[in-house]
Amino acid sequence: MQDPAPVLYTDSSPNSFKITIAELASFAWLHIAAIVSLRQPLAPEPLTKDCP
C-alpha cells in the first residue's frame, strides 16, 4: 500500500510546506480541543489548584 503523503511533500515546493503546517495545526487543534473538552467537565478547579 502506498501512502498519498509523498505526493504532498515534494521537494522545492512551497505548497508542501503550507500543507504540512495546515495538517499539523489542524491535528494539534483537534487534540487540544479534545483535551479541553474532556478536562472542563471533569475537574476544572483542581487544575488551577495544582499550580502553585
Secondary structure by P-SEA (a helix, b strand, c coil): cccccccccccccaaaaaaaaaaaaaaaaaaaaaaaaaaaaccaaaaaaacc
